[in-house]
């Protein structure tokens, strides 16, 4: 069988590795750039990668490394983007993955043909056919822009293209959104800008990276065997003891449980707020020229707006009438991998976990390898389960576009492991 993989980021790399591990070697991975690493390959100019020059992981080293390839001992608890990229490069070298990758080749179009096979049209003018297609192109490359974007007459930047605070000297800056990229951008901007405000339309859990001396995800694992209601109570209590009330920082107080939303991990923003470097603002009502009017009736004038408004799910190689989940409330995939209408199509990394992505993509890839070598079979009703699962996952989180791919790390990992145990 011939297998095509689109993308040589963390998901594509572990897909190659785990297919090779079960003896599947007729693999071609197409990578549109000249390097591996996907989103973690930092560039100073806007491009595919969305990391900025200060980006670190938000999951700890111990809980982010591949199962059979530990990160170096001298890496810090939260590695920076250079260290992460070096880790992926070493991983690819160790397992001999690059010989299966065609660099500087973009998949322009993927079309399903007879017998559930795939015909790929490539940027070098060639075409190639495969028995199976693995999509691993990531979901953090196409920005979601706000409706008011063109109402602002100052400089507008999406966090995808915000690389450094250079050029923000003497500028009044508004960050819109308090997710991980929004808080990181606010902290980065306040090193140079004369004023930095951060606008939040709704409450958001902002969690420090260390709790009681441990990385937050490591601390959270100590509670994961407790009933969910007790976990929720303990998490709220721990945050109250660690940082106090959010309203003490001028931030709206969340009333939902921490696991109902994707967490923002950032320790520095609390310090910057209390030192007057960053000023919280409510949501935006409307914008006229460079003046932003907020929902509480206040207004302020800005030179720059940095929008941390997330990303859309986009597959440029699929026709819109084939796979189109740009504004979907939930994604109908069995185990977040298998498409009910296309059994030879697999998605790796199309998830937003409350934890590390890479270790889950590793398990997804192992599962695909076991399926293709007939060591396991999908249940007879997997197509029906795909639709039901998508709906069930969406019910576990606050209905926002950022949560359409959200999964709870350990319950999802358990699902994959249970499927792997089927014979």
Secondary structure as GFF3:
##gff-version 3
##sequence-region A 1 423
A	DSSP	beta_strand	3	6	.	.	.	ID=ss1
A	DSSP	alpha_helix	10	21	.	.	.	ID=ss2
A	DSSP	beta_strand	27	31	.	.	.	ID=ss3
A	DSSP	three_ten_helix	38	40	.	.	.	ID=ss4
A	DSSP	alpha_helix	81	94	.	.	.	ID=ss5
A	DSSP	three_ten_helix	98	100	.	.	.	ID=ss6
A	DSSP	beta_strand	101	103	.	.	.	ID=ss7
A	DSSP	beta_strand	107	113	.	.	.	ID=ss8
A	DSSP	three_ten_helix	114	116	.	.	.	ID=ss9
A	DSSP	beta_strand	117	122	.	.	.	ID=ss10
A	DSSP	beta_strand	127	130	.	.	.	ID=ss11
A	DSSP	beta_strand	132	135	.	.	.	ID=ss12
A	DSSP	three_ten_helix	149	151	.	.	.	ID=ss13
A	DSSP	beta_strand	155	158	.	.	.	ID=ss14
A	DSSP	three_ten_helix	159	161	.	.	.	ID=ss15
A	DSSP	beta_strand	172	176	.	.	.	ID=ss16
A	DSSP	alpha_helix	180	189	.	.	.	ID=ss17
A	DSSP	beta_strand	195	199	.	.	.	ID=ss18
A	DSSP	beta_strand	206	207	.	.	.	ID=ss19
A	DSSP	beta_strand	210	211	.	.	.	ID=ss20
A	DSSP	beta_strand	214	215	.	.	.	ID=ss21
A	DSSP	alpha_helix	216	221	.	.	.	ID=ss22
A	DSSP	alpha_helix	228	243	.	.	.	ID=ss23
A	DSSP	three_ten_helix	246	249	.	.	.	ID=ss24
A	DSSP	three_ten_helix	258	260	.	.	.	ID=ss25
A	DSSP	beta_strand	264	265	.	.	.	ID=ss26
A	DSSP	alpha_helix	268	274	.	.	.	ID=ss27
A	DSSP	beta_strand	279	281	.	.	.	ID=ss28
A	DSSP	beta_strand	284	288	.	.	.	ID=ss29
A	DSSP	beta_strand	291	294	.	.	.	ID=ss30
A	DSSP	beta_strand	299	301	.	.	.	ID=ss31
A	DSSP	beta_strand	304	307	.	.	.	ID=ss32
A	DSSP	beta_strand	333	334	.	.	.	ID=ss33
A	DSSP	beta_strand	338	339	.	.	.	ID=ss34
A	DSSP	beta_strand	342	347	.	.	.	ID=ss35
A	DSSP	beta_strand	352	353	.	.	.	ID=ss36
A	DSSP	alpha_helix	357	372	.	.	.	ID=ss37
A	DSSP	alpha_helix	382	395	.	.	.	ID=ss38
A	DSSP	three_ten_helix	401	403	.	.	.	ID=ss39
A	DSSP	beta_strand	406	407	.	.	.	ID=ss40
A	DSSP	alpha_helix	409	420	.	.	.	ID=ss41
###
